[in-house]
Amino acid sequence: MEAASDFVASNLRIIILPILSYLIAFVFFIFWVMCAVHIYSIGTPEFKARSFIANIVWDQKVRYMIWYFLFGLFWVVAYIICL
């Protein structure tokens, strides 16, 4: 604990790294949400009687795209944090 406190005391820039990585991850997450909304809207809307909300029907390719995009979110955020 003493060695770690000596290191942080002599290298104060080390405190900026976690804050910077979380800010970059947050910006990427905002971009990811905007793209995910776009991918979610791909498909044909299916309207039901007496409902003002449409159900989006996806084909198999869109479902794979959603899962791939979700994996990409986890991978990129983990990469940013580990970087």
N, C-alpha and C positions, 0 to 999 in steps of 0.2 A: 504494500500500500504506500509505503514511503517512497519507493522508487517510482511508482506511477505518479504520485503527486509532484515529485521533483521533475519528471518529464513534462507534465502538463504545465507546471510553473515556468519551465524554460522554453516551451513551445506553445504559446497561447493560440497560435493559428489552428491548432488541432481541434479547438472547440467549434470552429466555423464549419468543418467538414460534415458533421452529421446534419447540421442545419441546412447547409447547401444541398446535400443529397436528398433530404426530404422535400425541399422546395422544388428541386428538379423533378422528383417523383410526383409531386402534387401537380405540377404543370403537365406532365405526361398523362396523369390520370384524368385531368380535365379534357385534354385532347382525346383520350381514349373514350370517355363518356360521349363526347360529341360524335365520334365515329361509330360507337355502339348503337346510338339512337338511329343513325342512318342505316346501319346494317339491319337493325330490328324492323325498320319500316319497309325493307325489301320483301315483297310478297303480294298476295292478293288479299284485299280486305273482305271479310265476310260479315255481313250485317245480319243481326237477328231482330225479330219483331219486338217492338217496345223497348229497345235498348239503344242508347245514344253512343255506345262505345263499340267500335268495330273490332273484330278478332282477326289478327293477321295470320294467314295460312302460309307456311313456308314449305318449299320443296326440300329435298334431302341435301342439296348443295348449300343452301343457306344455313341449314342446321350445322353442317360441318364448318362453315365459315364462322359461325358464332362461337363454336367450341374452340376453333383455332385462334380466334381473336382473344378469347378469354385466357387461353394458355399464353398468348403473347403478352397480355397484361402482367401475369404473374412472373414471367421470365424477365421482362424488361425492368419491372420494379425491383426484383431481386438483384438484377445486374447493377442497377443504379445504386442500390444500398450497399452492395458488396464492393463497388468500385471505389 
